[in-house]
Amino acid sequence: MCGIVGYIGDQQASKIIIDGLKRLEYRGYDSAGLAVINGELKIKKGKGKVASLEKMITPSENGTVGIGHTRWATHGEPNDVNSHPHTGKNGKLALVHNGIIENYNTLKKKLSDQGYTFYSETDTEVLTKLIESFLEKDASDLKKAVQLALHQVNGTYGIALVHSDFPDQIVVARKGSPLLLGVGEGEMLIASDASAVAAYTDKVIYLDDGEIAVIRKDDYTVESADQIELSKEIHELALSLEEIEKGGYDHFMLKEIFEQPKALSDCLRGRINADEGTVTLGGIEGIMDQLVNANRIIIAACGTSWHSGLVGEYLFEYLAKVPVEVEYASEFRYKEQLIGEGDVMIVISQSGETADTLAALREAKARGALVLGVVNVVGSTIARETDAGVYIHAGPEIGVASTKAFTAQVTVLTMMAIKLGLYKKTIDNKEAKKLIGELSQIPAKIEEILESTDEIREISNLFSYAPNFLYLGRSYSFPVALEGALKLKEISYIHAEGYPAAEMKHGPIALIDEMMPVVVIAATQHTNDKMISNIEEVRARKGRIIAITTPGNEEVEELAEFKSIVPETMDVLSPLLTVIPLQLLSYYVAVNRGCNVDQPRNLAKSVTVE
């Protein structure tokens, strides 16, 4: 979503801000801008990329205090006027904002009655002028004006503002949108994502909801919503610049697909012992009794994380014999809330900042449920607010279309399900040892798939301009079908649907003709005969069959027009392998179509607004 970067110190702020904004481009945006103080307030902004903004910078924008922003439009179309920063009427105050001010229309009318005029369609301009209205009443305290204004605001925000009458400070505040402080030597930074400050400091402070901070080049103060000064812990970033560079790959997405063997090895390291058949997950050791005695497990997530949650449903029900429900986090709050003590919610989010997932988390906690997190970003809001959880340790994921996070999430859910099954004695040590042994081999098997991508590349060349795709799978392969279809939609803009293979007869079969590529995932033994029947049905209607299957599955190979072979593994682990060719298929198709693979149109990496 939107990105925020700020700097105060002795260096040229505009350069550091531009560098930081470039690091945040992966989050998705439609316009960019910055404000610096160099005697007076200087603003540069407009629709388009950070590279265009960089070309606008002149020596007059080279002050040592400034804020910058990349915008993903919510209120008002993407254009120069609606881009951030927004300014007050006297040209002294500039503000950047992530989030949504829900009562902005009411505030706007009130300010209009006071004589304020508005040049944009944004909620952010309303907040800027609301702060200015309080500052006009007391011109001595910028922080107080911000606090008073925020008391009138309903919604979410991560904000940063500068004022030319207060050139030695930046004021920031957050509620629902992530914001952190970067602590340097004689300089301070602010950002909505740690990647924006990693080149300048490895020390960060994560702001929590309701907190407001005033930062100067040599110090900072943080207060709670009740205006109580807080002592905040300084965290050390486990993030290197190499991890957030392309490393010679054409796109971050391709790099992250090929990083999966390492990512899963990192995810498994120190957690499984294949020789002894044990799983050690320090993040949930203290709540295992509650997990064992849970009435049910509810998994809440969005997008790709929801698909990994669907795989988790099969895993927990098969291995731990516990009923599982998988909810779209965005819909969870709007259902009748039948969750409470004795229930366990697992929330899954790569960023740990997904607004809808956070809302589900908070609703479940408020009703007495135990809430566990499966996240990638250390120190993220979900990681801090859950009762316990497990990091996936996949490393930074920059491409908007999630790849290695999906497989790492499924890996963590697999370990959790095995551990719970052992605790509940729904699986014995022998079965657990076999599962763990197979799991330990998954990174090498993914490596094997990635060593030979010619088949998938050739298939993508043939179908790059197909108008539609259909993906079919059964059991563990059904969520993989959904994920494959989502990947293709996200980055190639081809319409695609994932379906349980048996449901094809209940509607989608009407779409199948000689122009329809149908991807069938036939890599699980317990569903193979049924999948063969489904393939026959597609073939009878002249559908173009692309099979993801295992070595020696001769019937599937004979029926399919095209195939991609993945190594054999236990059915329960098959999603970790079958998804890899589908990620590659979507990537190569998107490249052939000339799409922006890492920054697909209209999408954002971390969805921090509802």
Secondary structure, 3 states (H helix, E strand, C coil): CCEEEEEECCCCHHHHHHHHHHHCHHHCCCEEEEEEECCCEEEEEEECCHHHHHHHCCHHHCCCEEEEEEECCCCCCCCCCCCCCEECCCCCEEEEEECCECCHHHHHHHHHHCCCCCCCCCHHHHHHHHHHHHHHHCCCCHHHHHHHHHCCCCECEEEEEEECCCCCCEEEEEEECCCEEEECCCCEEEECCHHHCCCCCCEEEECCCCCEEEECCCCEEEECCCCCEECCCCEECCCCHHHHCCCCCCCHHHHHHHCHHHHHHHHHCCCEECCCCEECCCCCHHHHHHHHCCCEEEEEECHHHHHHHHHHHHHHHHHCCCCEEEEEHHHHCCCCCCCCCCEEEEEEECCCCCHHHHHHHHHHHHCCCEEEEEECCCCCHHHHHCCEEEECCCCCCCCCCCCHHHHHHHHHHHHHHHHHHHHHCCCCHHHHHHHHHHHHHHHHHHHHHHCCCHHHHHHHHHHCCCCEEEEEECCCHHHHHHHHHHHHHHHHCCEEEEEEHHHHHHCHHHHCCCCCEEEEEECCHHHHHHHHHHHHHHHHCCCEEEEEECCCCHHHHHHCCEEEECCCCCHHHCHHHHHHHHHHHHHHHHHHCCCCCCCCCCCCCCCCCC
